[in-house]
């Protein structure tokens, strides 16, 4: 019955992706991960919680930054952020404000002394994340801003945050979000199946979700790690989702008691590394919940850099799911730029050569230049 439902929705999705559908991204297909056969051997694991916690804390402390380097890391975190609003009182107006803020987080003149204007278009969030009912509002706004190619739309689906809905309803929600313009789908897994150890049933559900997304949307699977009970369950749920074709593993809905912790992130990274070793398939990671400061973001980026490598610190492989992080990013960047300007003014008054601007430009522009070269 589940297979029939999956085929029905896949067929419906193909039919609805026509040139007559106003809000569909019908001309765009994405490179997505493929579904692999279920392999119980990948679920064999034994994890020492104490060792994992010690390793995670040790790694995250390896990068201590300040000054202009902190500005550069803050801007990098911004470009990896899925800016999110998931409130019950969301309206068209505040979704529009969210989209404008995601596309244009800073006024151009703020960086005039440190960037060329040609680099500024790359300083924006990785995506905006909303409920399916608000995807149309986000799509309309981004289209008006001419930013659809730069800032994609993520939608939380499948009965977010609990997932306590029938399978057919959850699959319909995915289709609705994609038809409205979402190109990234964040699904919540069934924690009940994970807690019961029914991994094959969980695999079958995520396979149907992958099928509903097709090649029109990335699939991010939310493990809700605070409700899985053990680190072993976190590892196994991650493996099951990757076998089913997930493009990203996401830690949490942000609404559990325990959300994105570094130790849980390390366990998920271990799963990603092992899965890549066994299958050569690459899966991204998205911590969500509790990441409110640039320091929190730097700890996560350091953890990922030290384990998966710098190539994972792109929006294709790493995201932050957050509402409040951008507030601290703005504060760090504005305070940092103001400090640089004060230092430059002091040196100018003392008739000394000003070297800080060149250093800051090199630090902050490096990633932006690389990004623009890759586009060419």
Steps between C-alpha positions, in 0.01 A plus 500: 500500500783740589669438163175574318460826692857598417447430130176700503668806644799472269262489203296791633816703549613441142161608371492816709846611391365655183547840342147600608581472872585850621715425802675176405872488426421288195809578296747416775624157599757440771777250557369290789616187678366167384323242711714200589383154612439455871808343660473398869879462513532881494309520828757312706647749747610542861555855629664626820313819595779626725767463232281666239437798726872539579600481132232748391596758762872458427455550125267797532754692710773481235386818328504817709451812290476873560515826314474489123509121498184494709331722239605257226368199694176686576442573132574138415243388757247741346549344156434154651181602683147385419322807639185366662160607619269229634256694714129444526437866421711510181342723236586613148652817645750340737594234243577786262716667766681170555575467128626858467725451802632170363583655163637833622626459859726808482491834322766506222682806633592317822776314318613767255848519653547123505319346200452582138132546428513201263547267798200622699232299313645180649441617857160350569342208687504149357120478495181606673303235691124521555188288539345364177210745528747790483713372208291688245558826688875437508508408132313816399734721703821339375371520144433873544850544643649297211665270756345159427827364361700625798275427797295179467193422709502225762175366642449293814254223422364154595313626806781713640600498783343178634444298183186359660295485182405229256753415231277615215449840662874540555579420137231739378660777704831444319328524162313815603822673609687412180213611279494833684870557424710326767819336372614369838282281720566444872313188615461366853554129541272273702665486841262221601649267239852590611424438866343164413807409295287448187769635272369338182160669546673834558709442188184430295340825615803713418528331159147620424594850611804489272272389217258785570787751477635344182763715330310819576605540864781410737394272785610594853401244761446630855606236752361683807798369695357612836224241464704200378621388841857387426798591287474159334149590387627832363767317298256236372233755408763699310610189310143404415424847363817501291422158354153632411652788302527798737709792377541647850474378857346758732538472875174634633176686448625760748199423719631205699652532847839395359593639159830547316787397728857450382511141628191404302643680200816291529299177501316614187835589342632152582196358317557729200868399482423129518219529246729682258770236551254219426297657218697802366182705549533845659246624754488844662429591861276770647511581872182674615380623835703682764753661263459866591845657492794529263706311757252211483524504121881508505506197731285306252697612196821399675355159583400445137829633363709277728301184421345523154736763360473855369320378186196434723475866600291597198125539484480182291620296800451704816224725635387663820129485576435806714287802568718699737856445373476781245445751781838418653667483157382855430630619838842334457544633146386855576704523819800352322480741208458795740810386689701475178393850405605636841839331472546638149410851618746477790781385272420772249516764772841366601617505136574127504444263206160338510536125456183382668274572202706283266513219756126517562419501131716192447336314789142590417518483121677167461187283510297746292762510224519119497122476478483737203775307318308175549191662346698586188 
